[in-house]
Amino acid sequence: MRWRCVPAVALFALGASAAVAQPVSAEEVPYVRTPQAVVDKMLDLAEIGVDDFLIDLGSGDGRIVITAAQQRGARGFGVELDASLVEASNEAARMAGVAARAQFFERDLFDTDIREASVLTMYLLPSVNLLLRPRLLAELRPGTRVVSHDWDMGEWQPDAKVVLQGQAKPVMPMKTSTVYLWIVPARVAGTWNLQVEGAAGQESIAIEFTQRFQEIAGVAARARGRTLLQSAHLRGPEIRFALIDETRRPSEPLHFFGRVYGDTMEGTVMEGATAKGSRWRALRGG
Ligand SMILES: C[S@@+](CC[C@H](N)C(=O)[O-])C[C@H]1O[C@@H](n2cnc3c(N)ncnc32)[C@H](O)[C@@H]1O
């Protein structure tokens, strides 16, 4: 499949607000360095630390991975099409004393295995972000932080966004940089069979979640009668929601807090503000 070509430098020059997302060929993404203050903000927003593995897609002179290794103790690699930039990045990593933790490969980002990343960074183009979006959602572990300089992900709303003023970039007329953060959500859409275990015995509840990126909603069916599912919230693998027994008025909501592990989710239940001491577990249904 061929993509419609848009002169990428022209798109960079338009700035984020005027850019229209449409697929382009990946080799058109020009080399423009992220200013160091913006690199620092990207790493801050990702809350990157020693346990993280960073992958920078289109790594330019390597500054994002090298900064993460040198200043935050993270490990990672960058991939870049331009062989001279790859060589310069590996040399810069050696000079910075982080060559064992920051590596650079001459590789197409579309052929790069991204599953190892706990943090993924990019400064590409809006259309390239949209091409990558399905892979990010399908291949990255829930909770992985995705950070993009200047370009968003279309309808996938960011979990955080910061605008920095006074950032000079060679092809941008505006001196602003926007940094976006997304937390890859667990996949919860579908039917779940939930069991609550408590002093009063076991109860089974059937739940159907709908999901659009990190936005979730649900309906619950409970043997004891009409039940409302409210306040459903997902952040990476962390989920919470409340069930309200509509047959008992007034009734304290049951607050469920838990974590999604593939086809299982589990956690604890609170009734109102008091711990009920109960655990819950849900399995994905057919
Ligand atoms: C805007 S620069 C960003 C460089 C660096 N990440 C930074 O923020 O300073 C984008 C880089 O992506 C590289 N690039 C473009 N298409 C690529 C592809 N398909 N695979 C790997 N790198 C690519 C370009 O050569 C360029 O160096």
The ligand as an ORCA input file, in Angstrom:
! r2SCAN-3c Opt
* xyz 0 1
  C      12.169     14.671     14.149
  S      13.577     13.634     14.238
  C      13.639     13.258     15.978
  C      15.009     12.849     16.457
  C      15.090     12.544     17.966
  N      14.150     11.507     18.355
  C      14.815     13.769     18.768
  O      13.703     13.884     19.308
  O      15.705     14.631     18.855
  C      12.930     12.137     13.503
  C      14.004     11.124     13.174
  O      13.358      9.952     12.713
  C      14.133      9.361     11.692
  N      13.255      8.489     10.917
  C      12.335      8.836     10.010
  N      11.677      7.760      9.545
  C      12.197      6.696     10.193
  C      11.936      5.304     10.151
  N      11.001      4.805      9.337
  N      12.641      4.500     10.951
  C      13.599      4.991     11.768
  N      13.904      6.309     11.857
  C      13.207      7.155     11.081
  C      14.664     10.542     10.928
  O      15.839     10.211     10.200
  C      14.934     11.540     12.058
  O      16.261     11.468     12.516
*
